[in-house]
Amino acid sequence: MLLGASLLNGTARSSDEWGYDHEPTPAVGLSAGPARSMALPAAKNAERAKAKRPADGSRATGAHQNSNSISPAAPSISSSKKSKDASGRLQARALPPQLPATDKIGRAIQFWGQLYEFAGGSALTADQRNRLNESLRAKVDASEADKKVTGILEFWPRVESATAASQDQKENYKALLRALLRLESQRLAATDSKSAELISEVLGPARVAAPGTPPLTEDAIEAYADMACFLYEEGHPGKTVNAIDNRMVFASVIRSKFIEAPTQKDKDVMANFDLSWSKFKILWSGADESGRKRLLAAWTHKDDATASSTTPKDPTLDSVMHKGPWAN
């Protein structure tokens, strides 16, 4: 069963995007009032700002907290400029096709600094900038590392344009990049501890709900809870399960499922669900009504014919996933 859907009605089937689920469905109430919408993040931001729980993860305050401390969350980010072509349509800002090698490296390092600040939600200190510069310069001298450093030249201008054009997408890409940087930090921990430490400084400590390799974080649990509430509301217009008590139930069940997961693959999927959910939100925000139906069917498998059809694609998302150091 799809883990999140099973938390609500136990009707969906398995998917590699979700993780393992063999447990009974917990009782879920309808105590949160009118259903919220993914298309209205501003309302969610206002609500959650009162609870001081922004979903971008920048509020992390410790390396370990109880998973039952979860609460509704939504990201918040600022605006940036967008470029237009001669007809006035939005377009991604592209670099000149033939930059000298030295200019490419310098521009890439500049972009990485901007990405870190965007994902972390605050400006880098002078010391952090120096350490980032040293780390990236060292990677350029290593075999095949040039691609891991300069791949950002292809995707960062596209991200800037996408986030300038849509506040929803700005929130979504911030969550995506935070999840990707967390993964990169885990990958670098054994071979490049200085770079891993810098990422941890920028993002703040991970809030671990259950230990493991990788651990289950509260970011992943919140993503599961957001997904469960969203799917319920899509299937039950006008109703919601987005309440603190329900989210506490979700957190407890998901943590237990992670601990009892039968394979490492299942644990990996669950631990990285904040990444999967960010990708879903980016595709959902950019899709038309038909695309959203196909995307929803692919995630819930409610309609095999629809689910097997082509789901929406996003060229900016594809560029981020395939051009960054996390591509493999």
Residue pairs with C-beta under 8 A, 6 or more apart in sequence:
1 10
1 11
1 12
1 13
1 14
1 21
1 22
2 12
2 13
2 14
2 15
2 18
2 21
2 299
2 300
2 301
3 18
3 19
3 20
3 21
3 224
3 254
3 257
3 270
4 18
4 224
4 227
4 228
4 231
5 11
5 12
5 228
5 231
5 300
6 12
6 21
6 23
6 25
7 25
7 26
7 28
7 224
7 228
7 249
7 250
7 253
8 25
8 28
8 228
8 231
8 232
8 241
9 25
9 235
10 24
10 25
11 302
12 300
12 301
12 302
13 301
14 21
15 299
15 301
16 269
17 269
17 276
17 280
17 299
18 269
18 273
18 276
19 257
19 258
19 261
19 266
19 267
19 269
19 270
19 273
20 257
20 261
20 262
20 263
20 266
20 269
20 270
21 257
23 253
23 256
23 257
26 249
26 253
27 249
28 232
28 241
28 246
28 249
29 241
29 243
29 245
29 246
30 239
30 240
30 241
31 243
31 245
31 246
32 240
32 241
32 242
32 243
32 246
33 240
34 238
34 240
35 233
35 236
35 237
35 238
35 239
35 240
35 242
36 43
36 44
36 229
36 233
36 240
36 242
37 233
38 168
38 230
38 281
38 284
38 285
39 168
39 285
41 74
41 75
41 167
41 168
41 171
42 167
44 72
44 74
45 54
45 74
45 75
45 76
47 72
47 74
48 54
48 55
48 71
48 72
48 73
48 74
49 76
51 71
51 72
52 59
53 59
53 71
53 72
53 73
54 73
54 74
54 75
54 76
55 73
55 74
55 75
55 175
55 222
55 226
56 75
56 76
56 77
56 121
56 171
56 174
56 175
56 178
57 175
57 178
57 203
57 204
57 207
57 219
58 120
58 121
58 122
58 203
58 204
59 204
60 203
60 204
60 205
60 206
60 207
61 204
61 205
61 207
62 205
62 207
63 205
63 206
63 207
63 208
64 207
64 208
65 207
65 208
65 209
65 218
66 209
67 209
67 210
67 216
67 218
67 221
67 251
67 252
67 254
67 255
68 248
68 251
68 252
69 218
69 251
70 218
70 221
70 222
70 225
70 247
70 248
70 250
70 251
71 244
71 247
72 225
72 242
72 244
72 247
73 222
73 226
74 171
75 171
75 172
75 174
75 175
76 171
77 118
77 121
77 163
77 167
77 170
77 171
77 174
78 170
79 164
79 167
79 170
80 160
80 163
80 164
81 164
82 90
82 161
82 164
82 165
83 90
83 91
83 92
83 93
83 161
84 90
84 91
85 91
90 161
90 164
90 165
91 161
92 157
92 158
92 160
92 161
92 162
92 316
93 157
93 160
93 161
94 157
95 107
95 153
95 157
99 107
99 153
104 150
104 153
105 136
105 137
105 140
105 149
105 150
107 153
108 136
108 149
108 150
108 152
108 153
109 132
109 133
109 136
109 137
109 149
111 152
111 153
111 156
112 132
112 136
112 149
112 152
113 124
113 129
113 132
114 156
115 152
115 156
115 159
115 177
116 124
116 128
116 132
116 181
116 199
116 202
117 123
117 124
118 174
118 177
119 174
119 177
119 178
119 181
119 202
119 203
120 202
120 203
120 204
121 174
124 132
124 202
128 198
128 201
128 202
131 194
131 198
132 198
135 192
135 194
135 195
135 198
136 149
139 145
139 146
139 148
139 149
140 146
140 149
148 324
148 325
149 325
151 323
151 324
151 325
151 327
152 323
152 324
154 319
154 323
155 316
155 319
155 320
155 323
155 324
158 315
158 316
158 319
158 320
159 173
159 177
159 316
159 320
161 316
162 169
162 173
162 316
163 169
163 170
163 173
163 174
164 170
166 285
168 281
168 285
169 282
169 285
169 286
172 278
172 281
172 282
172 285
173 278
173 282
173 320
175 274
175 277
175 278
175 281
176 275
176 278
176 279
176 282
176 317
176 320
177 320
178 203
178 219
178 274
179 219
179 272
179 274
179 275
179 278
180 275
180 320
180 324
180 326
181 199
181 202
181 203
182 199
182 203
182 206
182 217
182 219
183 214
183 272
183 275
183 326
184 199
184 324
184 325
184 326
185 195
185 196
185 199
185 200
185 203
186 196
186 214
187 326
188 195
188 196
188 199
189 196
200 206
206 215
206 217
206 219
207 217
207 218
207 219
208 215
208 216
208 217
208 218
209 215
209 216
209 217
209 218
209 220
209 221
209 251
209 255
209 258
210 216
210 255
210 258
210 259
212 258
212 267
212 271
214 267
214 268
214 271
214 272
215 271
216 254
216 255
216 258
216 267
216 270
216 271
217 271
217 274
218 251
219 274
220 254
220 270
220 271
220 272
220 273
220 274
221 250
221 251
221 254
221 255
222 274
223 273
223 274
223 276
223 277
223 278
224 250
224 254
224 270
224 273
224 277
225 246
225 247
225 250
225 251
225 254
226 277
227 273
227 277
227 280
228 241
228 250
229 240
229 241
229 242
229 246
231 299
231 300
232 239
232 240
232 241
233 239
233 240
233 241
233 242
234 296
254 270
257 270
258 267
258 270
258 271
261 267
261 270
269 276
279 317
279 321
280 295
280 299
282 314
282 316
282 317
283 291
283 295
283 311
283 312
283 313
283 314
283 317
284 292
284 295
286 312
286 314
287 295
287 312
291 311
291 312
292 312
293 306
294 306
294 307
294 309
294 310
294 311
294 312
295 311
295 312
296 302
297 303
297 306
297 307
298 306
298 307
298 311
300 307
301 307
321 327
